[in-house]
Amino acid sequence: MRRALPTAALLAVSLLAPAAAHAQPPDQTIDADQPVATERAVLSRGHVDLGPRYVDGDWTLMVHDDSADPSVWRSLDRTVFEVSDQAVLPVPEDPAYSFIGEPGTPVYVVPQVQNPDVAWVGWNTQDPEVLDTIDGGVTLTLTGVDGPGELFVYLQAGNFGAADVLWDSGRAERQDIWVEVNTHTHANWVFTEPGVYLVQVEVAADLVDGRTVGDPATIRFAIGDATDTEAAFAAEPPAATSAPAEAAVVEDAGDSDSGTPVVALGIGAVALALVVGAVIVVVRGRAAKRRARTGGAE
């Protein structure tokens, strides 16, 4: 199933059992000298982020692997996110989630709230050289999804409001997420069927020196216990062809690493925790970068 897609703004939602360990992304800083690992890696547990980084002077979308000790950066071409059957949850009875499928249908959820049995996939714009060079933030664009089912990424406001769907593989246009400088956030990624998914994205930014940089990349997921991670490494994504769309934005008065209170959500017979972690405050220009680097002070 091939979809050409757009990008929308930053997201987060958690459909996750009460055993979840963490309600919001941890505070973190990233050292400039963190190494780049060259070996292939299958990431199935622990804290990981997608993020831009300069590699030998080239703007590159990579994986910041905090599950390793010490933390390392990894190439997306040499990384597979393995999502086991431990991630399976039923679609809620709540009509607000009807966009995912029929109530009770099992889906695979990579959650915003950490589940110790599932990789905790987020993203950040915290590499020191990125902080020094980008003008306000980056645009993370979904350009295509190749897989046996649908992918949804969405934000839940934590007040029983409707889910804010930001990436939807059923939409035939690009979808943009605006990510402010010095942001660290996590999201719900929902896959409707097991199998190999190739999620095609681009990360682009305007730099303070007037240049524009961008990097297309493919995020590889092996969904379900029966899915071979070697097949995910070997899969070749089709060429993405789609028209650009405006970036969607989620605004909030808080810090990008702040969380909102936990909200209980009934999903079938299972009580699941719903927590909003980080939200994005869109502030453009160099003033945003100054605030990010000074903790909010002008």
Rosetta blueprint (number, residue, H / E / L):
1 M L
2 R E
3 R E
4 A E
5 L L
6 P E
7 T E
8 A L
9 A L
10 L L
11 L L
12 A L
13 V L
14 S L
15 L L
16 L E
17 A L
18 P L
19 A L
20 A L
21 A L
22 H E
23 A L
24 Q L
25 P L
26 P L
27 D L
28 Q L
29 T L
30 I L
31 D L
32 A L
33 D L
34 Q L
35 P L
36 V E
37 A E
38 T L
39 E L
40 R L
41 A E
42 V E
43 L E
44 S L
45 R L
46 G L
47 H E
48 V E
49 D E
50 L E
51 G E
52 P E
53 R E
54 Y E
55 V E
56 D L
57 G L
58 D E
59 W E
60 T E
61 L E
62 M E
63 V E
64 H E
65 D E
66 D L
67 S L
68 A L
69 D L
70 P L
71 S L
72 V E
73 W E
74 R E
75 S E
76 L H
77 D H
78 R H
79 T E
80 V E
81 F E
82 E E
83 V E
84 S L
85 D H
86 Q H
87 A H
88 V E
89 L E
90 P E
91 V L
92 P L
93 E L
94 D L
95 P H
96 A H
97 Y H
98 S L
99 F L
100 I L
101 G L
102 E L
103 P L
104 G L
105 T L
106 P E
107 V E
108 Y E
109 V E
110 V E
111 P L
112 Q L
113 V L
114 Q E
115 N L
116 P L
117 D L
118 V L
119 A L
120 W E
121 V E
122 G E
123 W E
124 N E
125 T L
126 Q L
127 D L
128 P H
129 E H
130 V H
131 L H
132 D H
133 T H
134 I E
135 D L
136 G L
137 G E
138 V E
139 T E
140 L E
141 T E
142 L E
143 T E
144 G E
145 V E
146 D E
147 G L
148 P L
149 G L
150 E L
151 L E
152 F E
153 V E
154 Y E
155 L E
156 Q L
157 A L
158 G L
159 N L
160 F L
161 G L
162 A L
163 A L
164 D E
165 V E
166 L E
167 W E
168 D E
169 S L
170 G L
171 R L
172 A L
173 E L
174 R E
175 Q E
176 D E
177 I E
178 W E
179 V E
180 E E
181 V L
182 N L
183 T L
184 H E
185 T E
186 H E
187 A L
188 N E
189 W E
190 V E
191 F E
192 T L
193 E L
194 P L
195 G E
196 V E
197 Y E
198 L E
199 V E
200 Q E
201 V E
202 E E
203 V E
204 A E
205 A E
206 D E
207 L E
208 V L
209 D L
210 G L
211 R L
212 T E
213 V E
214 G E
215 D E
216 P E
217 A E
218 T E
219 I E
220 R E
221 F E
222 A E
223 I E
224 G L
225 D L
226 A L
227 T L
228 D L
229 T H
230 E H
231 A H
232 A H
233 F H
234 A H
235 A L
236 E L
237 P L
238 P L
239 A L
240 A L
241 T L
242 S L
243 A L
244 P L
245 A L
246 E L
247 A E
248 A E
249 V L
250 V L
251 E L
252 D L
253 A L
254 G L
255 D L
256 S L
257 D L
258 S L
259 G L
260 T L
261 P L
262 V L
263 V E
264 A E
265 L E
266 G E
267 I E
268 G L
269 A L
270 V E
271 A E
272 L E
273 A E
274 L E
275 V L
276 V L
277 G L
278 A L
279 V L
280 I L
281 V L
282 V L
283 V L
284 R L
285 G L
286 R H
287 A H
288 A H
289 K H
290 R H
291 R H
292 A H
293 R H
294 T L
295 G L
296 G L
297 A L
298 E L
